């Protein structure tokens, strides 16, 4: 999929992407949406002219998750649409959206859950953790987050790189 430009402001772009629009004999509606940085997460569904949900074989009535990557170029706002089945490499999707849409990419959903677990996890000073998939780190202080890696103390700017606790 390409990137589509032509919007004078970010609010105008968000309004367009979350509004109701027609495609042939059906309309797409937005059930829920949220902005996380420049990623617009949305749950959409298709409805017919009588506002009846056009169902699919799942029990969620054809609801689906989209990530719209919002960007600006030369003052012109645009977006790149990514459907859940594409496995977007963005994991800030609200977890409540999983209950609103049929799952088309279980591995991506697990990465989103892992992102949220890591975000809410409490680290402890003095504990050892897996770090950056190959090393280990011992947390030395919390504000700013620092830790010892291979005998050198570093500021840990990527909390997502910190894995499971190795200290019992």
C-alpha positions as semicolon CSV with decimal commas, in nm:
position;residue;x (nm);y (nm);z (nm)
1;X;0,000;0,000;0,000
2;X;0,113;0,352;-0,068
3;X;0,106;0,675;0,126
4;X;-0,178;0,915;0,060
5;X;-0,133;1,293;0,101
6;X;-0,364;1,588;0,056
7;X;-0,478;1,708;0,398
8;X;-0,407;2,058;0,531
9;X;-0,385;1,957;0,899
10;X;-0,355;1,655;1,123
11;X;-0,705;1,708;1,275
12;X;-0,855;1,722;0,924
13;X;-0,680;1,397;0,835
14;X;-0,798;1,223;1,154
15;X;-1,154;1,343;1,092
16;X;-1,144;1,201;0,740
17;X;-1,005;0,864;0,850
18;X;-1,251;0,821;1,136
19;X;-1,559;0,947;0,955
20;X;-1,810;0,734;0,767
21;X;-1,738;0,684;0,399
22;X;-1,896;0,495;0,113
23;X;-1,744;0,229;-0,109
24;X;-1,984;0,087;-0,365
25;X;-2,290;-0,058;-0,194
26;X;-2,152;-0,030;0,159
27;X;-2,023;0,221;0,414
28;X;-1,725;0,195;0,647
29;X;-1,783;0,316;1,002
30;X;-1,532;0,373;1,280
31;X;-1,632;0,200;1,602
32;X;-1,336;0,327;1,809
33;X;-1,016;0,520;1,748
34;X;-0,720;0,665;1,938
35;X;-0,397;0,846;1,856
36;X;-0,067;0,718;1,993
37;X;0,195;0,960;1,869
38;X;0,157;0,967;1,491
39;X;-0,017;0,630;1,475
40;X;-0,396;0,642;1,454
41;X;-0,549;0,313;1,571
42;X;-0,904;0,243;1,457
43;X;-1,160;-0,035;1,469
44;X;-1,377;-0,022;1,157
45;X;-1,678;-0,216;1,031
46;X;-1,873;-0,234;0,708
47;X;-2,248;-0,157;0,709
48;X;-2,508;-0,159;0,432
49;X;-2,741;0,126;0,332
50;X;-2,984;0,026;0,612
51;X;-2,703;0,048;0,871
52;X;-2,695;-0,330;0,920
53;X;-2,347;-0,465;0,988
54;X;-2,215;-0,668;0,698
55;X;-2,101;-0,975;0,884
56;X;-1,825;-1,215;0,806
57;X;-1,783;-1,572;0,922
58;X;-1,650;-1,456;1,262
59;X;-1,869;-1,363;1,557
60;X;-1,748;-1,002;1,566
61;X;-1,954;-0,879;1,274
62;X;-1,671;-0,804;1,037
63;X;-1,491;-0,559;1,267
64;X;-1,120;-0,506;1,189
65;X;-0,822;-0,310;1,325
66;X;-0,626;-0,057;1,122
67;X;-0,310;0,138;1,201
68;X;-0,278;0,461;1,007
69;X;0,075;0,600;1,007
70;X;0,033;0,978;0,997
71;X;0,307;1,190;0,841
72;X;0,365;1,539;0,711
73;X;0,571;1,638;0,409
74;X;0,610;2,002;0,309
75;X;0,309;2,103;0,520
76;X;0,089;1,840;0,353
77;X;-0,047;1,569;0,587
78;X;-0,086;1,210;0,471
79;X;-0,122;0,853;0,592
80;X;-0,019;0,497;0,521
81;X;-0,292;0,242;0,608
82;X;-0,193;-0,092;0,762
83;X;-0,450;-0,359;0,841
84;X;-0,389;-0,600;1,129
85;X;-0,330;-0,893;0,892
86;X;-0,027;-0,703;0,752
87;X;0,140;-0,732;1,094
88;X;0,227;-0,367;1,147
89;X;0,554;-0,320;1,335
90;X;0,380;-0,086;1,576
91;X;0,256;-0,223;1,907
92;X;0,077;0,066;2,080
93;X;-0,268;-0,061;1,980
94;X;-0,508;-0,045;2,278
95;X;-0,568;-0,395;2,415
96;X;-0,943;-0,333;2,437
97;X;-0,954;-0,327;2,056
98;X;-0,876;-0,700;2,051
99;X;-1,217;-0,773;2,201
100;X;-1,382;-0,556;1,937
101;X;-1,233;-0,713;1,623
102;X;-1,164;-1,062;1,493
103;X;-0,800;-1,165;1,524
104;X;-0,629;-1,201;1,187
105;X;-0,268;-1,199;1,310
106;X;-0,209;-1,383;1,642
107;X;0,169;-1,325;1,643
108;X;0,123;-0,948;1,608
109;X;-0,136;-0,949;1,887
110;X;0,109;-1,129;2,114
111;X;0,373;-0,861;2,043
112;X;0,118;-0,593;2,135
113;X;0,043;-0,774;2,462
114;X;0,417;-0,805;2,535
115;X;0,461;-0,432;2,468
116;X;0,189;-0,347;2,719
117;X;0,327;-0,591;2,979
118;X;0,674;-0,436;2,948
119;X;0,531;-0,086;2,968
120;X;0,352;-0,150;3,298
121;X;0,619;-0,370;3,457
122;X;0,807;-0,247;3,764
123;X;1,185;-0,280;3,750
124;X;1,389;-0,300;4,072
125;X;1,732;-0,158;4,152
126;X;1,987;-0,434;4,203
127;X;1,801;-0,696;3,999
128;X;1,948;-0,864;3,689
129;X;1,748;-0,872;3,365
130;X;1,791;-1,003;3,011
131;X;1,893;-0,713;2,790
132;X;1,885;-0,652;2,413
133;X;1,829;-1,024;2,342
134;X;2,192;-1,123;2,406
135;X;2,321;-0,957;2,721
136;X;2,223;-0,898;3,080
137;X;2,186;-0,576;3,277
138;X;2,180;-0,497;3,648
139;X;1,959;-0,197;3,723
140;X;2,158;0,067;3,915
141;X;1,903;0,351;3,946
142;X;1,554;0,435;3,833
143;X;1,551;0,806;3,750
144;X;1,701;0,821;3,496
145;X;1,690;0,448;3,429
146;X;2,050;0,320;3,434
147;X;2,213;-0,019;3,454
148;X;2,541;-0,205;3,441
149;X;2,617;-0,392;3,117
150;X;2,955;-0,570;3,085
151;X;3,109;-0,363;3,365
152;X;2,998;-0,022;3,234
153;X;2,703;0,182;3,358
154;X;2,472;0,302;3,079
155;X;2,156;0,508;3,063
156;X;1,890;0,264;2,943
157;X;1,684;0,458;2,691
158;X;1,498;0,158;2,548
159;X;1,296;0,002;2,829
160;X;1,152;-0,238;2,572
161;X;1,495;-0,399;2,537
162;X;1,484;-0,515;2,900
163;X;1,362;-0,873;2,916
164;X;1,275;-1,114;3,196
165;X;1,415;-1,079;3,547
166;X;1,698;-1,328;3,610
167;X;1,723;-1,270;3,987
168;X;1,500;-1,482;4,207
